[in-house]
Amino acid sequence: MKSSASRAWFFPTICLIITCYFIYHGVQGARGYRRMFQLKEEIVLARQVAAETSAERQLLETKVKSLSPEAMDLDQLEESALRVLNMGNPDVQVIFAD
């Protein structure tokens, strides 16, 4: 009689264990709900980085276009070179504004 009672509980117990297993992995697993929310946060951060990178790229493209021979202003180029090299032209007078 004891074996028939244990057989009666065996199938529901196995079903309960399998159900708990799938529920746990549905929430905590590599493709569960928690991971889904983490991935959504990572997507938001990646889009922010992409926007910043795109803005930086636009700025660099603008600078490169201004260096083309057609768009180059020689006076501006000389001024920029002297500023970068921390040099001055002896024929040029510098007036500092407060």
C-alpha positions as protocol buffer text, in pm:
chain_id: "A"
residue {
  index: 1
  type: MET
  ca { x: 0 y: 0 z: 0 }
}
residue {
  index: 2
  type: LYS
  ca { x: 286 y: 231 z: 69 }
}
residue {
  index: 3
  type: SER
  ca { x: 423 y: 188 z: -282 }
}
residue {
  index: 4
  type: SER
  ca { x: 93 y: 286 z: -445 }
}
residue {
  index: 5
  type: ALA
  ca { x: 78 y: 605 z: -234 }
}
residue {
  index: 6
  type: SER
  ca { x: 433 y: 696 z: -331 }
}
residue {
  index: 7
  type: ARG
  ca { x: 350 y: 630 z: -697 }
}
residue {
  index: 8
  type: ALA
  ca { x: 54 y: 865 z: -668 }
}
residue {
  index: 9
  type: TRP
  ca { x: 282 y: 1150 z: -556 }
}
residue {
  index: 10
  type: PHE
  ca { x: 571 y: 1074 z: -790 }
}
residue {
  index: 11
  type: PHE
  ca { x: 428 y: 1221 z: -1114 }
}
residue {
  index: 12
  type: PRO
  ca { x: 294 y: 1546 z: -957 }
}
residue {
  index: 13
  type: THR
  ca { x: 626 y: 1595 z: -775 }
}
residue {
  index: 14
  type: ILE
  ca { x: 825 y: 1551 z: -1098 }
}
residue {
  index: 15
  type: CYS
  ca { x: 589 y: 1793 z: -1276 }
}
residue {
  index: 16
  type: LEU
  ca { x: 632 y: 2048 z: -995 }
}
residue {
  index: 17
  type: ILE
  ca { x: 1011 y: 2020 z: -1007 }
}
residue {
  index: 18
  type: ILE
  ca { x: 1016 y: 2063 z: -1385 }
}
residue {
  index: 19
  type: THR
  ca { x: 779 y: 2361 z: -1361 }
}
residue {
  index: 20
  type: CYS
  ca { x: 998 y: 2525 z: -1095 }
}
residue {
  index: 21
  type: TYR
  ca { x: 1305 y: 2464 z: -1311 }
}
residue {
  index: 22
  type: PHE
  ca { x: 1150 y: 2642 z: -1610 }
}
residue {
  index: 23
  type: ILE
  ca { x: 1016 y: 2929 z: -1398 }
}
residue {
  index: 24
  type: TYR
  ca { x: 1356 y: 2983 z: -1238 }
}
residue {
  index: 25
  type: HIS
  ca { x: 1539 y: 2986 z: -1570 }
}
residue {
  index: 26
  type: GLY
  ca { x: 1268 y: 3200 z: -1726 }
}
residue {
  index: 27
  type: VAL
  ca { x: 1343 y: 3469 z: -1469 }
}
residue {
  index: 28
  type: GLN
  ca { x: 1709 y: 3419 z: -1378 }
}
residue {
  index: 29
  type: GLY
  ca { x: 1851 y: 3241 z: -1683 }
}
residue {
  index: 30
  type: ALA
  ca { x: 2073 y: 3369 z: -1961 }
}
residue {
  index: 31
  type: ARG
  ca { x: 1762 y: 3457 z: -2166 }
}
residue {
  index: 32
  type: GLY
  ca { x: 1527 y: 3535 z: -1878 }
}
residue {
  index: 33
  type: TYR
  ca { x: 1349 y: 3851 z: -1776 }
}
residue {
  index: 34
  type: ARG
  ca { x: 1639 y: 3989 z: -1570 }
}
residue {
  index: 35
  type: ARG
  ca { x: 1878 y: 3954 z: -1861 }
}
residue {
  index: 36
  type: MET
  ca { x: 1624 y: 4119 z: -2091 }
}
residue {
  index: 37
  type: PHE
  ca { x: 1620 y: 4430 z: -1872 }
}
residue {
  index: 38
  type: GLN
  ca { x: 2000 y: 4433 z: -1853 }
}
residue {
  index: 39
  type: LEU
  ca { x: 2020 y: 4414 z: -2231 }
}
residue {
  index: 40
  type: LYS
  ca { x: 1773 y: 4702 z: -2266 }
}
residue {
  index: 41
  type: GLU
  ca { x: 1997 y: 4915 z: -2041 }
}
residue {
  index: 42
  type: GLU
  ca { x: 2301 y: 4817 z: -2246 }
}
residue {
  index: 43
  type: ILE
  ca { x: 2117 y: 4914 z: -2565 }
}
residue {
  index: 44
  type: VAL
  ca { x: 2036 y: 5259 z: -2422 }
}
residue {
  index: 45
  type: LEU
  ca { x: 2401 y: 5312 z: -2325 }
}
residue {
  index: 46
  type: ALA
  ca { x: 2521 y: 5191 z: -2664 }
}
residue {
  index: 47
  type: ARG
  ca { x: 2287 y: 5433 z: -2841 }
}
residue {
  index: 48
  type: GLN
  ca { x: 2420 y: 5720 z: -2628 }
}
residue {
  index: 49
  type: VAL
  ca { x: 2778 y: 5627 z: -2715 }
}
residue {
  index: 50
  type: ALA
  ca { x: 2682 y: 5600 z: -3081 }
}
residue {
  index: 51
  type: ALA
  ca { x: 2525 y: 5947 z: -3072 }
}
residue {
  index: 52
  type: GLU
  ca { x: 2834 y: 6094 z: -2906 }
}
residue {
  index: 53
  type: THR
  ca { x: 3061 y: 5922 z: -3157 }
}
residue {
  index: 54
  type: SER
  ca { x: 2848 y: 6043 z: -3446 }
}
residue {
  index: 55
  type: ALA
  ca { x: 2866 y: 6401 z: -3319 }
}
residue {
  index: 56
  type: GLU
  ca { x: 3243 y: 6373 z: -3280 }
}
residue {
  index: 57
  type: ARG
  ca { x: 3270 y: 6229 z: -3630 }
}
residue {
  index: 58
  type: GLN
  ca { x: 3067 y: 6518 z: -3773 }
}
residue {
  index: 59
  type: LEU
  ca { x: 3301 y: 6764 z: -3601 }
}
residue {
  index: 60
  type: LEU
  ca { x: 3608 y: 6589 z: -3740 }
}
residue {
  index: 61
  type: GLU
  ca { x: 3457 y: 6574 z: -4090 }
}
residue {
  index: 62
  type: THR
  ca { x: 3391 y: 6947 z: -4075 }
}
residue {
  index: 63
  type: LYS
  ca { x: 3752 y: 7010 z: -3973 }
}
residue {
  index: 64
  type: VAL
  ca { x: 3881 y: 6787 z: -4253 }
}
residue {
  index: 65
  type: LYS
  ca { x: 3660 y: 6963 z: -4510 }
}
residue {
  index: 66
  type: SER
  ca { x: 3797 y: 7298 z: -4397 }
}
residue {
  index: 67
  type: LEU
  ca { x: 4150 y: 7170 z: -4472 }
}
residue {
  index: 68
  type: SER
  ca { x: 4072 y: 7097 z: -4836 }
}
residue {
  index: 69
  type: PRO
  ca { x: 4256 y: 7323 z: -5082 }
}
residue {
  index: 70
  type: GLU
  ca { x: 3930 y: 7475 z: -5208 }
}
residue {
  index: 71
  type: ALA
  ca { x: 3810 y: 7580 z: -4863 }
}
residue {
  index: 72
  type: MET
  ca { x: 4142 y: 7665 z: -4701 }
}
residue {
  index: 73
  type: ASP
  ca { x: 4199 y: 8017 z: -4574 }
}
residue {
  index: 74
  type: LEU
  ca { x: 4576 y: 8070 z: -4574 }
}
residue {
  index: 75
  type: ASP
  ca { x: 4568 y: 8341 z: -4307 }
}
residue {
  index: 76
  type: GLN
  ca { x: 4371 y: 8117 z: -4076 }
}
residue {
  index: 77
  type: LEU
  ca { x: 4608 y: 7828 z: -4148 }
}
residue {
  index: 78
  type: GLU
  ca { x: 4912 y: 8040 z: -4064 }
}
residue {
  index: 79
  type: GLU
  ca { x: 4752 y: 8169 z: -3746 }
}
residue {
  index: 80
  type: SER
  ca { x: 4661 y: 7816 z: -3640 }
}
residue {
  index: 81
  type: ALA
  ca { x: 5012 y: 7685 z: -3714 }
}
residue {
  index: 82
  type: LEU
  ca { x: 5176 y: 7964 z: -3518 }
}
residue {
  index: 83
  type: ARG
  ca { x: 4944 y: 7901 z: -3224 }
}
residue {
  index: 84
  type: VAL
  ca { x: 5016 y: 7527 z: -3224 }
}
residue {
  index: 85
  type: LEU
  ca { x: 5391 y: 7580 z: -3255 }
}
residue {
  index: 86
  type: ASN
  ca { x: 5379 y: 7858 z: -2994 }
}
residue {
  index: 87
  type: MET
  ca { x: 5571 y: 8086 z: -3226 }
}
residue {
  index: 88
  type: GLY
  ca { x: 5523 y: 8431 z: -3358 }
}
residue {
  index: 89
  type: ASN
  ca { x: 5622 y: 8619 z: -3669 }
}
residue {
  index: 90
  type: PRO
  ca { x: 5869 y: 8904 z: -3595 }
}
residue {
  index: 91
  type: ASP
  ca { x: 5685 y: 9133 z: -3837 }
}
residue {
  index: 92
  type: VAL
  ca { x: 5351 y: 9091 z: -3660 }
}
residue {
  index: 93
  type: GLN
  ca { x: 5241 y: 9305 z: -3369 }
}
residue {
  index: 94
  type: VAL
  ca { x: 5037 y: 9124 z: -3105 }
}
residue {
  index: 95
  type: ILE
  ca { x: 4774 y: 9317 z: -2908 }
}
residue {
  index: 96
  type: PHE
  ca { x: 4639 y: 9143 z: -2599 }
}
residue {
  index: 97
  type: ALA
  ca { x: 4283 y: 9217 z: -2506 }
}
residue {
  index: 98
  type: ASP
  ca { x: 4176 y: 9207 z: -2144 }
}
